[in-house]
Each structure stands twice: as structure tokens, then as C-alpha cells.
């Protein structure tokens, strides 16, 4: 998920909050966040969701909830970056993989810059 206008709003502490919220939401959807990482303007999540759950629906719910909760909890921080009540870009990228091992995917996400 990418922040609106790719603004560098995600501090390490905010990324930790996003990851915790993602894990909580995944559990509610009978799924699991296998790996999470990101930078100040985007995050990567490696998810395992049951086949009856649409990944796009999960991402939309996660974006809505994290935006609302984080902006409510840290209004002064987000006001420095946005005039309107936003956090995430409307777009996102979902990739499904069948041939790559989980270790390869986890390694890719772990190697993302965490500054």
C-alpha cells in the first residue's frame, strides 16, 4: 500500500501500528500476515488468506481502517502532510504467487529499506 502522493508519513512507529492492525484484521478474516515491512511512503504485506476471502476486499478494508484509526490517533502528525483526511493512495498492487517459495518472498520483504 502506498501513501497518498507518496508522502513520507510512515514513521517506524506508525509502520509498527499498521502492521499490528494488519495482523489483527487478517486474524479476523481467518488469515495471517506472514511478513510485513516497508518504508516511509509504502508498506509490503505477505498474506495468507483462505480461498473464500477476496484479497482486494481485505486490502480495501485494511486501508480504510488504518487510515481512520491512525489519523484519529495522530491528527497533528498527518496534518503536517495532508489537508484532507487521507492516508493511502487509491491504488495498490496485489500479486499472487504459486511457484515462489515463502522463504523467497519473506526474504524480499525483509530486505526492503526500513529507514
N, C-alpha and C positions, 0 to 999 in steps of 0.2 A: 504494500500500500504506500502511496506517495502523498506527501503533504501538498496542500493547495499551493500552487505556484512554486513548488519545490523549495519553500522557505525552510530554513534550518531550525525548526521549532522544537524538535525532539531531543531534549537533553538526555543524558544517560538515565536519570531518574524517571523521566517521562516514558522512555522506552521500556524500562522495567515495569512501569504501571501498565503500559499497553500489552506487554507480554503476559502479565498476570491476568488481565481482563480477557485476553485471547484464550488462555488456558481454562479459565473459568467458563467462558462461553462454549468452548469445544467440549468440555465435560458435560455441560447441559445438553449438548447435541449428540451425546454418546460417542464423542470423538476424542482426539488427543492432539496437542501441539507437540510434535516430535523434536523440533528445533526452532529457535527464534533468534534473530539478530537484526541489525540494521544500522543506519547512520542517522544523522540529524534531520534528513529530509525523506527518509523512507525506511520501511521495515520488510523483512523477509520472514515468512512463516512456512514451515514444513508441517502439513496437517495430515492426519489420518481421520477420515470421516466415514461413517457407514455408507454403503451404496445408495440407500434411500434418502440421503441428505444431499441437497444441491450445494456445491461449493460456492457458487455465485451468491446464493441466498445467505450462506454463512458470512461471507465477506461483507455483503451489504449490511447485515445486522451488526457485525463487529465494527464496521466503520461508523455507523450511526451511533451505537452505544459508546464507543470510546471517545468519539468527538464530543458528545453531550456531557459525559461524565468528566472528562479531563478539562473541558472549557469551564464547567461549573466549579471544579475544584481549584483551578489555577487561572482565574479570569485575568489577572494582571499580566501574567506571562503571555497569554495568547493575544491580549490587546496590543502588545508591542509589535505583533506580526500581522494581525488581521483586524480590519474594521468590522467585517461581518462575522456572524457566528459560524465559522467553518474550521475544519482541520485538514480533512483529506480531499485530494483530487477526486473528481468523479470517476476517473479511470482506474483500472488495476489490471494486473496480469495474473492469470491462473494457468498453471502448467500441470498437466497430469503426466505421470511417468509410470511406465510399466517395466522398462528394461534396466534402468539405472538402479543400482543398489542404494539402500537407505544410507549406507556409510558414505557413499559419494555425495549424495545430496546434503547430508549433515555437514560434511567437510566443506562444501561450497558455502553454505550459510555461515558456518563458524568463521570462515576466512574473510567475511565482509568486514569492512572497517567499522570499528566500534568507538570511534572518537566522538 
